[in-house]
Amino acid sequence: MPGTALDPTFEAVVRRHLKRLDGDAPIPPDVPLKDLGLDSMEAVELVFDLEDELDLALPDEAMTAETFASADRLWQAVCAARTRVTAAGS
């Protein structure tokens, strides 16, 4: 987020799971996702949706409260997972 272009697909998927985010309001990069309506069940669904939509797998070690603390943290985990996929395919 700060200084990083957000993948529109990532933003659309995350937005679907944030019940307390107003309409087309930008996703605040550092606001706790739980404050925007993400609970533990929604987080599980969010992971499945991100993996399907972005064609990646978030590793088990990324499944922490810290990863889901904010959109910025989650974006970092997605970027790291993409880097691992790219490196593995080289």
N, C-alpha and C positions, 0 to 999 in steps of 0.2 A: 503495500500500500504506500506508505510514504516513499515517493520516488520510484515506485514500481507500478507498471501498468497492470491493472487487474484483468485477468482473463474474463471476458464477458460470460462465458459458460459457468465458471466458478461463481461469479457474482449472482447469476440467475439461480443456480442450484442452492446456494446458501440463503438467498433471499426467500425462497419457498419455505424454509424451515424457521424463519424468524417471525414469529407471530406478532411481536410488538414493534416491528419496523414499519413506519408509515409509508404507504404507497411507493413512490419512486424516490424516496429519500435515500441518499447515499448510505452505504453500510459504513458506520464509523469504524476505523481500523483498530482502535484500542479500547472500545467499549466492550465489557464482558458480554459474550454471546448469550449467556443466561439472562442478562438484563434485557435482551432483545427477544426473549421468549424461547430460547433453545434449552430444552430439558434433556435428561439422559436418553429417553426414548427417541426424541427427535435427533439427537446426536448420532445414534446408531443408524437411523434412516438417512441422515445426512452423509455419513460415510459411504453407505451403499450407493447413494445417488451420485456422489462425487466420483467414486470408482467407476461406475457405469458410464457417466457422462464424459469423464476425462480420460477414460481408458487407462487407469493406473490402479495400483494397489498400495494403500497406505500400510506401512509395516506395523506389526504389533507394538513395537516400541513407541510408535506415534500415538497410540491410543491412551492418552493421558489427559488429565484435566487441564494441564498447561497448554496442550495443543488446541483445545477448544476454548481457551480463555478469551480469545478475541479473534476477529476475522484475520488480522495480521498474522497471528500465530498459526492459524489454520492454513493460510495461504503459504506460509513458510514451509509447513509440512508437505503440502501438495507440491511445491516447487522441488523440495528435496526428493520426493518420491519420483517425480518426473526425471530428475537428474540421475537417479539410480536406474531407471528404465533405459535412459539414453546410454548410460555407461555400460550397462549389461548388454545392450544391443551392438556395441562397438566391437 
